[in-house]
Amino acid sequence: MQAATAVSTAPVAGSRNGAFPAPSKRHAPPRRRLEARAATEEKEEYDLNQKIDTGKLIDAAGAGRSMFSPGWLTQLNQLWGGKSNVPVANAKPEDIQDLLGGALFKALFKWMVESGPVYLLPTGPISSFLVISDPECAKHVLRASDNPSRPIYEKGLVAEVSQFLFGEGFAITGGEQWRVRRKAVGPALHRGYLEVMLDRVFGESALHLNKKLEVAAASGEPIDMEACFSQLTLDVIGKAVFNYDFDALNNNTPVIQAVYTALKETETRATDLLPYWKYPLINLFVPRQRKAAAAVELIRQTTEELIAKCKAMVDAEEAASFEEGYINDADPSVLRFLIASREEVGSQQLRDDLLSMLVAGHETTGSVLTWTLDLLARNPEQMKKAQEEVDRVLAGKSKPNMEDYMALKYCMRCVNESMRLYPHPPVLLRRAMVPDELPGGLTVPQGQDVMISVYNIHRSPAVWDRPDDFLPERFPLDGPVPNEQNTDYKYIPFSGGPRKCVGDQFALMEAVVALAVMIREFDFAPQPGHDPGMTTGATIHTKNGLYMTVAKRRPGGGSSCSGGAGAAAAAAAVGAA
């Protein structure tokens, strides 16, 4: 099947005349500074009223699948039949095994340097990933994912390995089912809703975290900020989606561990050489699968209980007038919006949709805040600039309103730059439903699993100047907030195309508000000698926690510590480490 729309043939980063560099173990693409495009750039639009014609696509349950690997016949041809012109990474089976459970995205970067921006990664005797580390190719694939006008790629493997958790939720379903659910859920996150969340939830929850940090500051003992952010974001998503207070900052809740356990299982399944988990009877005897099943059951039970409570309240009231931008003043949650819409949707579908928001919304923003604070604490100059902006904009207020939020441009750039260095997720998975050709002429066979390495694109010296440095200033304050469109897919922390994250504005607002509220009151210094490490569980986590010492700042700016700002303490701590 041919693409329905034209694809840019402009040369991609690190290439000549649109062709990819030949594989080389010394491959080092030329550097190229990113310049954000003008805010007036034409916006991508996708018509969700247009049905996705699944009649043109291959049957997802048809031939080409086996108990070993989806599309294995195609992959066999590609590995041994020479049907693809894509270079193959020099990855040994034992190397793959050593990386399971660790930070696989770091190995993907190593192979990109050796093999070029697009390469084939064998993961077993009859399975492989086509790894894409090039913005132009990433744009090509993402724009053709569940695109009603150009349906070439689907979620594929990611749907298979995570269906046990998300069920039929809009986060992983594809085709017509995804279009219908995305169209129903998207309007719930309208501007009026975000304004209410900023006023009632984001700021208030961050102030709640500050109370916990006051105790840590008084004790002088290091505190695990990653754990704090995981608790904070669960509280936020509970209130925002369900109008429910988990109170995770004060009480240990098993939901946090359940979410991590389930997401880690999805990642492990993606690289299992033998996907025995497809057989329920076998799973009963495997400890890992029993643990994962227990985690999912807890998450589903929690979600179902919250839905039942909301339905009971809505049924007890008269039918509300529902229109675009609807919001209930007493309960402005997403759940209330969806129930008030009176849309005909099954209880299991509603549960799966909201579960997707609970898991993804909690996990990703917690990781964003973790690495943003780590980067600021290890870069005192940038921390000072961020705190000075907060002091100036808030002018004594404890939390920002919408006008303040829009003025916190440097804090926003700190979050943007953190998400460049530590994207969540670090990879995106797709599967080719029909044969395709990437920009540059490389072929993609039908059934091929594709892995877009967001981490590689964001750290590539072919795309970014000083790619490993934390430079919020690389995104001009007087320019647009960076996204996939105004950077031409060089910056894709929220993916892109029709399947772009529906909650991107929610996540950015939550992160910036939490950051501003915290650094207004506190200085942070990394614990000397402590290495957070990195691992993955859908997003990038620390391996050992993010332990920091906290010092109270004086109102209006400045540290309560004798001898000056906490930025100096942070610098000293990094030096000692």
Beta strands, then each sheet from edge to edge (+ up, - down):
strand 1: 118-124
strand 2: 127-132
strand 3: 153-154
strand 4: 223-224
strand 5: 427-432
strand 6: 436-437
strand 7: 443-444
strand 8: 449-453
strand 9: 522-526
strand 10: 535-536
strand 11: 540-541
strand 12: 547-552
sheet 1: 1+ 2- 8- 5+ 3-
sheet 2: 4+ 12- 9+
sheet 3: 6+ 7-
sheet 4: 10+ 11-
end
